Amino acid sequence: MAAQHTILLVGESNVGKTHYGAQFLKRLMVKACALKMSGAPTNLEAFNTALSCLTEGKSTDHTPANSYVESVWPITDEAGRYAELVWPDYGGEQVRNLVTQRRIPAAWRERVLEATDWVVLIRLHSLRSEDDLFSRPLQSFAAVAPEEEATAYEPSDQARTVELLQMLLYLAHFHLDRPLQKPRLTILLSCWDELETTELPADLFASRLPMLWSFVRSNWTSPTIIGLSALERALSKTDADQEYATRGPEEFGYVVLSDGVKDSDITLPIQLLMADGI
């Protein structure tokens, strides 16, 4: 049976991709979610390693920078809709390098072309919130000191993420002459628990990253912004969280949906894409 959806997950370093994958996998294993495996997944080693750490109440190491292992999970929802969830386990530095080096590896190229849906993980807490044209008046950029002019240019985190999306759209042969319906775009604001906020995810995204939000809102007909806390609390790599180990990692983690509703089923962002049709 051909996949109706091919869902690609993308995120830079330290956004929690592997932890989310491990928790997602655990939900599927204990059947505590809206989705189920419909076949044999490939290359689960990285996620099984992370899951072993979480079972002990510890966090896992980051994926090595030069690693790229593709894990493909065939999944179905309760209505029988089918999807392939493509979970590239890679060092997040590779995503940053796509922009700085302007080169797309072959493994990325193939998956971007095939994907019907993109899920981008962004960790607001770790992004620099420097001023840009959206937050400062234009005249404030006119008087730049000579030493500032000599500083090597480095794009802001917002600008780099916009450029990443532009590169992926170019690679997938999508044009921005009108707002896109495909690929559908879901942005997961990861590590939501550390933000300590009651704002709606889209409102927080718009206020923290106005340039990126403007780009997303202008170029997609219905982008979805969801808060994600895959672990629900910070874990140490060395000191075990005894409650975590006792109750099991599947008892932790939640999403905050677009309307602000909090739900313990962290697979819902994927299920919502599957339910939305092609």
LUMDRENVEX-303758 format. One record per residue: residue number from 1; x, y, z of N, C-alpha, C in turn. Coordinates in nm, 2 decimals. Layout:
# LUMDRENVEX-303758
REC_NUM_X_Y_Z_X_Y_Z_X_Y_Z
...
This chain:
# LUMDRENVEX-303758
REC_1_0.09_-0.12_0.00_0.00_0.00_0.00_0.09_0.12_0.00
REC_2_0.06_0.21_-0.09_0.14_0.34_-0.10_0.11_0.43_0.02
REC_3_0.21_0.50_0.06_0.19_0.59_0.18_0.11_0.71_0.13
REC_4_0.01_0.74_0.21_-0.06_0.86_0.18_0.01_0.99_0.22
REC_5_0.09_0.97_0.33_0.17_1.08_0.38_0.31_1.04_0.40
REC_6_0.40_1.12_0.37_0.54_1.10_0.41_0.58_1.23_0.49
REC_7_0.60_1.21_0.62_0.62_1.32_0.71_0.77_1.33_0.75
REC_8_0.83_1.44_0.72_0.97_1.46_0.75_0.99_1.55_0.87
REC_9_1.07_1.51_0.96_1.10_1.59_1.08_1.24_1.65_1.07
REC_10_1.25_1.78_1.10_1.37_1.86_1.08_1.39_1.94_1.21
REC_11_1.52_1.95_1.25_1.55_2.04_1.36_1.70_2.05_1.38
REC_12_1.74_2.17_1.43_1.88_2.19_1.45_1.93_2.12_1.58
REC_13_2.05_2.14_1.62_2.11_2.08_1.74_2.04_2.12_1.86
REC_14_2.02_2.03_1.96_1.97_2.06_2.09_1.83_2.10_2.10
REC_15_1.75_2.06_2.00_1.60_2.09_2.01_1.52_1.97_2.06
REC_16_1.59_1.85_2.08_1.52_1.74_2.15_1.46_1.64_2.05
REC_17_1.51_1.63_1.93_1.46_1.54_1.83_1.47_1.39_1.88
REC_18_1.58_1.35_1.93_1.60_1.21_1.97_1.51_1.18_2.09
REC_19_1.50_1.27_2.18_1.42_1.25_2.30_1.27_1.23_2.25
REC_20_1.23_1.32_2.16_1.09_1.31_2.11_1.07_1.18_2.04
REC_21_1.17_1.14_1.96_1.16_1.01_1.89_1.15_0.89_1.99
REC_22_1.23_0.90_2.09_1.23_0.79_2.19_1.09_0.78_2.26
REC_23_1.04_0.90_2.30_0.91_0.90_2.37_0.80_0.86_2.28
REC_24_0.81_0.90_2.15_0.71_0.87_2.05_0.71_0.72_2.03
REC_25_0.83_0.66_2.02_0.84_0.52_2.01_0.78_0.44_2.13
REC_26_0.81_0.49_2.25_0.75_0.43_2.37_0.60_0.43_2.37
REC_27_0.54_0.54_2.33_0.40_0.55_2.32_0.34_0.44_2.22
REC_28_0.41_0.43_2.11_0.36_0.33_2.02_0.38_0.19_2.07
REC_29_0.48_0.16_2.15_0.51_0.03_2.21_0.40_-0.01_2.31
REC_30_0.36_0.09_2.39_0.27_0.06_2.50_0.12_0.09_2.46
REC_31_0.11_0.13_2.33_-0.02_0.15_2.27_-0.10_0.26_2.35
REC_32_-0.03_0.36_2.39_-0.09_0.47_2.47_-0.10_0.60_2.39
REC_33_-0.15_0.59_2.27_-0.15_0.70_2.18_-0.26_0.68_2.07
REC_34_-0.27_0.78_1.98_-0.37_0.77_1.87_-0.32_0.70_1.75
REC_35_-0.19_0.66_1.75_-0.13_0.59_1.64_-0.08_0.45_1.68
REC_36_-0.05_0.37_1.57_0.01_0.25_1.60_0.10_0.21_1.48
REC_37_0.20_0.13_1.51_0.29_0.08_1.40_0.21_-0.01_1.31
REC_38_0.23_0.00_1.18_0.16_-0.09_1.09_0.25_-0.18_1.01
REC_39_0.38_-0.18_1.05_0.48_-0.26_0.99_0.61_-0.25_1.07
REC_40_0.71_-0.30_1.02_0.84_-0.30_1.09_0.92_-0.17_1.06
REC_41_0.95_-0.09_1.16_1.03_0.03_1.14_1.18_-0.01_1.12
REC_42_1.25_0.08_1.06_1.39_0.06_1.03_1.48_0.14_1.12
REC_43_1.59_0.09_1.15_1.70_0.17_1.22_1.66_0.23_1.35
REC_44_1.62_0.15_1.44_1.57_0.21_1.57_1.68_0.22_1.68
REC_45_1.81_0.19_1.64_1.91_0.19_1.74_1.93_0.31_1.82
REC_46_1.93_0.43_1.75_1.95_0.56_1.83_1.83_0.58_1.92
REC_47_1.71_0.55_1.88_1.59_0.57_1.97_1.59_0.47_2.08
REC_48_1.63_0.35_2.05_1.63_0.25_2.16_1.73_0.29_2.27
REC_49_1.85_0.34_2.22_1.95_0.38_2.32_1.90_0.50_2.40
REC_50_1.83_0.59_2.34_1.77_0.70_2.42_1.67_0.65_2.51
REC_51_1.59_0.56_2.47_1.48_0.50_2.55_1.53_0.43_2.67
REC_52_1.65_0.36_2.65_1.71_0.30_2.77_1.75_0.40_2.87
REC_53_1.80_0.51_2.83_1.84_0.62_2.92_1.72_0.67_3.00
REC_54_1.61_0.70_2.92_1.49_0.75_2.98_1.43_0.66_3.08
REC_55_1.44_0.53_3.05_1.38_0.43_3.14_1.46_0.43_3.28
REC_56_1.58_0.47_3.27_1.66_0.48_3.40_1.64_0.62_3.46
REC_57_1.56_0.71_3.40_1.55_0.84_3.45_1.66_0.94_3.41
REC_58_1.73_0.91_3.30_1.84_1.00_3.26_1.81_1.04_3.12
REC_59_1.88_1.16_3.08_1.87_1.20_2.94_1.98_1.13_2.86
REC_60_1.97_1.14_2.73_2.06_1.08_2.64_2.16_1.18_2.58
REC_61_2.27_1.13_2.53_2.37_1.22_2.46_2.31_1.27_2.33
REC_62_2.36_1.38_2.28_2.33_1.43_2.15_2.38_1.34_2.04
REC_63_2.31_1.34_1.93_2.36_1.27_1.82_2.49_1.33_1.76
REC_64_2.59_1.25_1.73_2.72_1.30_1.68_2.70_1.38_1.56
REC_65_2.78_1.49_1.54_2.76_1.59_1.43_2.76_1.52_1.30
REC_66_2.84_1.42_1.27_2.86_1.37_1.14_2.77_1.25_1.12
REC_67_2.68_1.22_1.21_2.59_1.10_1.20_2.47_1.13_1.11
REC_68_2.43_1.04_1.03_2.30_1.05_0.96_2.24_0.90_0.94
REC_69_2.14_0.87_1.02_2.08_0.74_1.01_1.93_0.76_1.00
REC_70_1.88_0.71_0.89_1.74_0.74_0.86_1.65_0.62_0.92
REC_71_1.55_0.66_0.99_1.46_0.57_1.05_1.32_0.60_0.99
REC_72_1.26_0.49_0.93_1.13_0.51_0.87_1.03_0.42_0.94
REC_73_0.92_0.49_0.99_0.82_0.42_1.07_0.69_0.42_1.00
REC_74_0.64_0.30_0.96_0.50_0.29_0.90_0.40_0.30_1.01
REC_75_0.31_0.39_1.00_0.21_0.41_1.11_0.07_0.43_1.05
REC_76_-0.03_0.39_1.13_-0.17_0.42_1.10_-0.24_0.48_1.22
REC_77_-0.35_0.55_1.19_-0.43_0.61_1.29_-0.56_0.52_1.31
REC_78_-0.64_0.56_1.40_-0.76_0.48_1.43_-0.86_0.48_1.32
REC_79_-0.85_0.57_1.22_-0.94_0.57_1.11_-0.88_0.49_0.99
REC_80_-0.76_0.43_1.01_-0.70_0.35_0.91_-0.61_0.43_0.81
REC_81_-0.59_0.56_0.83_-0.51_0.63_0.75_-0.36_0.59_0.77
REC_82_-0.29_0.59_0.66_-0.15_0.54_0.67_-0.05_0.65_0.64
REC_83_0.07_0.64_0.70_0.17_0.74_0.68_0.31_0.67_0.70
REC_84_0.41_0.72_0.64_0.55_0.69_0.67_0.61_0.81_0.74
REC_85_0.65_0.79_0.86_0.72_0.89_0.94_0.87_0.88_0.92
REC_86_0.93_0.97_0.85_1.07_0.97_0.83_1.14_1.04_0.93
REC_87_1.22_0.97_1.01_1.28_1.03_1.13_1.43_1.02_1.11
REC_88_1.49_1.12_1.04_1.63_1.12_1.03_1.70_1.15_1.16
REC_89_1.78_1.06_1.21_1.86_1.09_1.33_2.00_1.14_1.29
REC_90_2.02_1.27_1.31_2.14_1.33_1.26_2.18_1.44_1.36
REC_91_2.31_1.47_1.35_2.36_1.58_1.43_2.29_1.71_1.38
REC_92_2.23_1.78_1.47_2.16_1.90_1.44_2.25_2.00_1.37
REC_93_2.38_1.99_1.39_2.48_2.08_1.32_2.46_2.07_1.16
REC_94_2.41_1.95_1.12_2.40_1.93_0.97_2.29_2.03_0.92
REC_95_2.19_2.06_1.00_2.09_2.15_0.95_2.14_2.29_0.94
REC_96_2.22_2.33_1.04_2.28_2.46_1.03_2.38_2.47_0.91
REC_97_2.45_2.36_0.89_2.55_2.36_0.77_2.48_2.37_0.64
REC_98_2.35_2.32_0.63_2.28_2.33_0.50_2.28_2.48_0.46
REC_99_2.26_2.57_0.56_2.25_2.71_0.53_2.38_2.77_0.51
REC_100_2.48_2.74_0.60_2.60_2.81_0.59_2.69_2.76_0.47
REC_101_2.68_2.64_0.44_2.75_2.58_0.33_2.68_2.58_0.20
REC_102_2.55_2.60_0.20_2.46_2.60_0.09_2.48_2.47_0.00
REC_103_2.48_2.36_0.07_2.49_2.23_0.00_2.40_2.14_0.07
REC_104_2.32_2.07_-0.01_2.22_1.97_0.04_2.27_1.83_0.01
REC_105_2.30_1.75_0.11_2.34_1.61_0.09_2.24_1.53_0.02
REC_106_2.28_1.43_-0.05_2.19_1.35_-0.13_2.08_1.28_-0.05
REC_107_2.11_1.24_0.07_2.01_1.18_0.16_1.90_1.27_0.19
REC_108_1.94_1.40_0.21_1.83_1.50_0.24_1.75_1.53_0.12
REC_109_1.82_1.54_0.00_1.75_1.58_-0.12_1.63_1.48_-0.15
REC_110_1.66_1.35_-0.14_1.56_1.25_-0.17_1.44_1.26_-0.08
REC_111_1.46_1.28_0.05_1.35_1.28_0.14_1.27_1.41_0.13
REC_112_1.34_1.52_0.10_1.26_1.65_0.09_1.17_1.64_-0.03
REC_113_1.22_1.58_-0.14_1.14_1.57_-0.26_1.01_1.48_-0.24
REC_114_1.03_1.38_-0.15_0.92_1.28_-0.13_0.82_1.33_-0.02
REC_115_0.86_1.42_0.07_0.77_1.45_0.18_0.65_1.53_0.14
REC_116_0.54_1.49_0.20_0.41_1.56_0.18_0.39_1.66_0.30
REC_117_0.46_1.64_0.41_0.44_1.71_0.53_0.58_1.74_0.60
REC_118_0.60_1.86_0.65_0.72_1.89_0.72_0.69_1.92_0.86
REC_119_0.77_1.87_0.95_0.75_1.90_1.10_0.89_1.96_1.14
REC_120_0.89_2.09_1.18_1.01_2.16_1.22_1.01_2.18_1.37
REC_121_1.12_2.13_1.43_1.13_2.15_1.58_1.21_2.27_1.61
REC_122_1.16_2.36_1.69_1.23_2.48_1.73_1.23_2.50_1.88
REC_123_1.34_2.52_1.94_1.35_2.54_2.08_1.37_2.69_2.11
REC_124_1.26_2.75_2.15_1.27_2.90_2.17_1.37_2.94_2.28
REC_125_1.38_2.86_2.38_1.46_2.89_2.49_1.61_2.91_2.45
REC_126_1.65_2.84_2.35_1.79_2.84_2.31_1.82_2.93_2.19
REC_127_1.72_3.00_2.14_1.74_3.08_2.02_1.78_3.22_2.07
REC_128_1.87_3.29_2.00_1.90_3.43_2.02_1.79_3.51_1.98
REC_129_1.75_3.61_2.06_1.64_3.70_2.02_1.69_3.84_1.99
REC_130_1.78_3.84_1.90_1.84_3.97_1.87_1.75_4.06_1.79
REC_131_1.77_4.19_1.79_1.69_4.28_1.72_1.70_4.26_1.57
REC_132_1.59_4.29_1.50_1.59_4.29_1.36_1.49_4.40_1.31
REC_133_1.47_4.40_1.18_1.38_4.50_1.12_1.24_4.50_1.17
REC_134_1.20_4.39_1.23_1.06_4.37_1.28_1.05_4.43_1.42
REC_135_1.16_4.44_1.49_1.15_4.48_1.63_1.22_4.62_1.66
REC_136_1.29_4.67_1.56_1.35_4.81_1.58_1.32_4.89_1.46
REC_137_1.31_5.02_1.48_1.28_5.11_1.37_1.40_5.12_1.27
REC_138_1.36_5.14_1.15_1.46_5.13_1.04_1.58_5.23_1.06
REC_139_1.54_5.35_1.11_1.65_5.45_1.12_1.76_5.41_1.23
REC_140_1.72_5.32_1.32_1.82_5.28_1.42_1.93_5.20_1.36
REC_141_1.91_5.15_1.23_2.02_5.07_1.17_2.11_5.16_1.08
REC_142_2.07_5.29_1.07_2.15_5.38_0.98_2.28_5.41_1.03
REC_143_2.29_5.44_1.16_2.42_5.48_1.22_2.49_5.36_1.28
REC_144_2.57_5.29_1.20_2.64_5.18_1.24_2.79_5.22_1.26
REC_145_2.84_5.18_1.38_2.98_5.21_1.41_3.07_5.14_1.32
REC_146_3.19_5.20_1.28_3.29_5.13_1.19_3.33_4.99_1.24
REC_147_3.35_4.98_1.37_3.39_4.85_1.42_3.28_4.74_1.40
REC_148_3.15_4.79_1.40_3.04_4.69_1.38_3.04_4.65_1.23
REC_149_3.08_4.75_1.14_3.08_4.71_1.00_3.18_4.61_0.97
REC_150_3.29_4.61_1.04_3.40_4.52_1.02_3.37_4.38_1.07
REC_151_3.27_4.36_1.16_3.25_4.24_1.22_3.19_4.14_1.11
REC_152_3.24_4.01_1.12_3.20_3.91_1.02_3.05_3.89_1.03
REC_153_2.98_3.89_0.92_2.84_3.87_0.92_2.79_3.73_0.96
REC_154_2.70_3.73_1.05_2.64_3.60_1.09_2.49_3.62_1.09
REC_155_2.41_3.54_1.02_2.27_3.56_1.02_2.21_3.53_1.16
REC_156_2.10_3.60_1.19_2.03_3.57_1.31_1.97_3.43_1.31
REC_157_1.93_3.38_1.42_1.87_3.25_1.42_1.74_3.25_1.34
REC_158_1.66_3.36_1.35_1.54_3.37_1.27_1.57_3.36_1.12
REC_159_1.67_3.45_1.08_1.71_3.45_0.94_1.76_3.32_0.89
REC_160_1.84_3.25_0.97_1.89_3.12_0.93_1.77_3.02_0.91
REC_161_1.67_3.02_1.00_1.56_2.93_0.98_1.48_2.96_0.86
REC_162_1.46_3.09_0.83_1.39_3.13_0.71_1.46_3.08_0.59
REC_163_1.60_3.10_0.59_1.67_3.05_0.47_1.67_2.90_0.46
REC_164_1.67_2.83_0.57_1.66_2.69_0.56_1.53_2.65_0.49
REC_165_1.42_2.71_0.54_1.29_2.68_0.47_1.29_2.71_0.33
REC_166_1.35_2.83_0.29_1.36_2.87_0.15_1.44_2.76_0.07
REC_167_1.55_2.71_0.13_1.63_2.61_0.06_1.55_2.48_0.04
REC_168_1.48_2.44_0.14_1.40_2.32_0.13_1.29_2.33_0.02
REC_169_1.22_2.45_0.02_1.12_2.48_-0.08_1.18_2.48_-0.22
REC_170_1.29_2.54_-0.24_1.36_2.54_-0.37_1.39_2.40_-0.41
REC_171_1.45_2.32_-0.32_1.49_2.19_-0.35_1.37_2.10_-0.39
REC_172_1.25_2.12_-0.32_1.13_2.05_-0.35_1.05_2.10_-0.47
REC_173_1.10_2.21_-0.53_1.04_2.27_-0.65_0.90_2.33_-0.62
REC_174_0.89_2.39_-0.50_0.77_2.47_-0.47_0.80_2.62_-0.49
REC_175_0.70_2.68_-0.54_0.72_2.83_-0.57_0.63_2.91_-0.47
REC_176_0.67_3.03_-0.44_0.61_3.11_-0.34_0.52_3.22_-0.41
REC_177_0.47_3.19_-0.53_0.38_3.29_-0.59_0.24_3.30_-0.52
REC_178_0.21_3.20_-0.45_0.09_3.20_-0.37_0.11_3.11_-0.24
REC_179_0.03_3.13_-0.13_0.05_3.05_-0.01_0.04_2.90_-0.04
REC_180_0.12_2.82_0.02_0.13_2.68_0.00_0.03_2.60_0.08
REC_181_-0.03_2.50_0.02_-0.11_2.40_0.09_-0.03_2.28_0.11
REC_182_0.07_2.26_0.02_0.16_2.14_0.03_0.30_2.19_0.01
REC_183_0.40_2.14_0.08_0.39_2.05_0.20_0.32_2.13_0.32
REC_184_0.24_2.06_0.39_0.19_2.11_0.51_0.30_2.13_0.61
REC_185_0.29_2.24_0.69_0.40_2.27_0.78_0.35_2.28_0.92
REC_186_0.41_2.20_1.01_0.38_2.20_1.15_0.51_2.24_1.22
REC_187_0.50_2.34_1.31_0.62_2.38_1.39_0.59_2.34_1.53
REC_188_0.69_2.26_1.58_0.68_2.21_1.72_0.77_2.30_1.81
REC_189_0.72_2.37_1.90_0.80_2.45_1.99_0.84_2.36_2.11
REC_190_0.96_2.30_2.09_1.01_2.19_2.18_1.05_2.25_2.32
REC_191_1.06_2.15_2.41_1.10_2.19_2.55_1.01_2.30_2.61
REC_192_0.88_2.28_2.58_0.78_2.38_2.62_0.78_2.41_2.77
REC_193_0.81_2.30_2.85_0.81_2.32_2.99_0.90_2.42_3.04
REC_194_1.02_2.44_2.97_1.11_2.54_3.02_1.07_2.69_2.99
REC_195_0.97_2.70_2.91_0.92_2.84_2.88_0.83_2.90_2.99
REC_196_0.77_2.81_3.07_0.69_2.85_3.18_0.59_2.96_3.14
REC_197_0.50_2.93_3.04_0.41_3.02_2.98_0.27_2.96_2.97
REC_198_0.17_3.05_2.97_0.04_3.00_2.95_-0.02_3.06_2.81
REC_199_0.07_3.12_2.74_0.03_3.18_2.60_0.00_3.06_2.51
REC_200_-0.08_3.09_2.41_-0.10_3.00_2.30_0.03_2.99_2.22
REC_201_0.06_2.86_2.17_0.18_2.85_2.10_0.21_2.95_1.98
REC_202_0.10_2.97_1.90_0.12_3.06_1.79_0.15_3.21_1.84
REC_203_0.08_3.24_1.95_0.10_3.38_2.00_0.25_3.40_2.05
REC_204_0.30_3.30_2.12_0.43_3.30_2.17_0.53_3.30_2.06
REC_205_0.51_3.22_1.96_0.60_3.21_1.84_0.60_3.34_1.77
REC_206_0.49_3.41_1.75_0.48_3.53_1.68_0.55_3.64_1.76
REC_207_0.54_3.64_1.89_0.61_3.75_1.97_0.76_3.73_1.98
REC_208_0.80_3.60_1.99_0.94_3.57_2.01_1.02_3.58_1.88
REC_209_0.96_3.53_1.77_1.02_3.52_1.64_0.94_3.58_1.53
REC_210_0.92_3.71_1.54_0.83_3.78_1.45_0.87_3.77_1.30
REC_211_0.99_3.77_1.27_1.03_3.76_1.13_1.00_3.62_1.07
REC_212_1.04_3.52_1.15_1.01_3.38_1.11_0.86_3.36_1.10
REC_213_0.78_3.41_1.19_0.64_3.39_1.19_0.58_3.46_1.07
REC_214_0.63_3.58_1.03_0.58_3.65_0.92_0.60_3.57_0.79
REC_215_0.72_3.51_0.78_0.75_3.43_0.66_0.66_3.31_0.65
REC_216_0.64_3.24_0.77_0.56_3.12_0.77_0.42_3.15_0.74
REC_217_0.36_3.26_0.80_0.22_3.29_0.78_0.20_3.34_0.64
REC_218_0.30_3.40_0.58_0.28_3.46_0.44_0.28_3.35_0.34
REC_219_0.35_3.24_0.37_0.38_3.14_0.26_0.32_3.01_0.28
REC_220_0.24_2.99_0.39_0.16_2.86_0.40_0.02_2.90_0.43
REC_221_-0.08_2.83_0.37_-0.22_2.87_0.40_-0.26_2.84_0.54
REC_222_-0.21_2.73_0.60_-0.25_2.69_0.73_-0.14_2.63_0.81
REC_223_-0.04_2.70_0.85_0.07_2.65_0.93_0.01_2.62_1.07
REC_224_0.07_2.51_1.13_0.02_2.47_1.26_0.14_2.49_1.36
REC_225_0.11_2.56_1.47_0.21_2.58_1.58_0.16_2.50_1.70
REC_226_0.25_2.41_1.75_0.21_2.33_1.87_0.33_2.33_1.97
REC_227_0.30_2.34_2.09_0.40_2.33_2.20_0.42_2.18_2.23
REC_228_0.55_2.15_2.25_0.59_2.01_2.28_0.68_2.00_2.40
REC_229_0.65_1.92_2.49_0.74_1.89_2.60_0.75_1.74_2.60
REC_230_0.86_1.69_2.53_0.87_1.54_2.52_0.90_1.47_2.65
REC_231_0.97_1.54_2.74_1.01_1.48_2.87_0.94_1.54_2.99
REC_232_0.88_1.65_2.97_0.80_1.72_3.08_0.88_1.78_3.19
REC_233_1.01_1.74_3.20_1.10_1.80_3.29_1.24_1.78_3.25
REC_234_1.33_1.86_3.30_1.48_1.84_3.26_1.53_1.72_3.33
REC_235_1.61_1.64_3.26_1.67_1.52_3.31_1.82_1.54_3.30
REC_236_1.89_1.47_3.40_2.04_1.47_3.40_2.09_1.35_3.32
REC_237_2.21_1.37_3.26_2.28_1.25_3.20_2.34_1.16_3.30
REC_238_2.36_1.20_3.42_2.43_1.12_3.52_2.35_1.09_3.64
REC_239_2.26_1.18_3.69_2.18_1.15_3.81_2.04_1.11_3.77
REC_240_2.00_0.99_3.81_1.87_0.94_3.77_1.76_1.01_3.84
REC_241_1.65_1.03_3.77_1.52_1.08_3.83_1.44_0.96_3.87
REC_242_1.43_0.94_4.00_1.37_0.82_4.05_1.22_0.80_4.01
REC_243_1.15_0.91_4.01_1.01_0.91_3.97_0.99_0.87_3.82
REC_244_1.08_0.92_3.74_1.08_0.88_3.60_1.10_0.73_3.59
REC_245_1.21_0.68_3.66_1.24_0.54_3.65_1.13_0.45_3.70
REC_246_1.06_0.49_3.80_0.96_0.41_3.87_0.83_0.41_3.78
REC_247_0.79_0.52_3.74_0.66_0.53_3.66_0.68_0.50_3.52
REC_248_0.79_0.52_3.46_0.82_0.49_3.32_0.81_0.62_3.24
REC_249_0.89_0.63_3.14_0.89_0.75_3.06_0.76_0.78_2.99
REC_250_0.69_0.68_2.96_0.56_0.70_2.88_0.46_0.78_2.97
REC_251_0.48_0.79_3.10_0.39_0.87_3.18_0.42_1.02_3.18
REC_252_0.52_1.05_3.11_0.57_1.19_3.10_0.56_1.25_2.96
REC_253_0.55_1.38_2.95_0.55_1.44_2.82_0.41_1.49_2.78
REC_254_0.40_1.59_2.71_0.27_1.65_2.67_0.29_1.74_2.55
REC_255_0.18_1.77_2.48_0.17_1.87_2.38_0.07_1.98_2.42
REC_256_0.09_2.10_2.37_-0.01_2.21_2.39_-0.05_2.24_2.25
REC_257_-0.18_2.21_2.22_-0.23_2.22_2.08_-0.26_2.37_2.05
REC_258_-0.29_2.39_1.92_-0.31_2.53_1.88_-0.41_2.61_1.96
REC_259_-0.51_2.54_2.01_-0.61_2.61_2.09_-0.58_2.62_2.24
REC_260_-0.46_2.58_2.28_-0.41_2.58_2.41_-0.44_2.46_2.50
REC_261_-0.51_2.36_2.44_-0.55_2.24_2.51_-0.42_2.16_2.53
REC_262_-0.40_2.11_2.65_-0.28_2.03_2.69_-0.32_1.88_2.68
REC_263_-0.24_1.80_2.62_-0.27_1.66_2.60_-0.15_1.58_2.62
REC_264_-0.16_1.46_2.69_-0.05_1.38_2.71_0.00_1.29_2.60
REC_265_-0.08_1.29_2.49_-0.05_1.21_2.37_0.04_1.29_2.28
REC_266_0.17_1.27_2.29_0.27_1.35_2.21_0.27_1.31_2.07
REC_267_0.19_1.21_2.03_0.19_1.17_1.88_0.08_1.25_1.81
REC_268_0.01_1.33_1.88_-0.10_1.41_1.82_-0.06_1.50_1.70
REC_269_0.05_1.57_1.71_0.09_1.65_1.59_0.10_1.57_1.47
REC_270_0.14_1.45_1.47_0.15_1.36_1.35_0.01_1.32_1.31
REC_271_-0.07_1.28_1.41_-0.20_1.23_1.38_-0.29_1.34_1.32
REC_272_-0.27_1.46_1.36_-0.34_1.57_1.30_-0.31_1.59_1.16
REC_273_-0.18_1.58_1.12_-0.14_1.59_0.98_-0.20_1.47_0.90
REC_274_-0.21_1.35_0.95_-0.26_1.24_0.88_-0.41_1.26_0.86
REC_275_-0.48_1.32_0.96_-0.63_1.34_0.95_-0.67_1.45_0.86
REC_276_-0.57_1.53_0.82_-0.60_1.65_0.74_-0.61_1.63_0.59
REC_277_-0.58_1.51_0.55_-0.59_1.48_0.40_-0.47_1.53_0.33
REC_278_-0.46_1.49_0.20_-0.35_1.53_0.12_-0.39_1.65_0.04
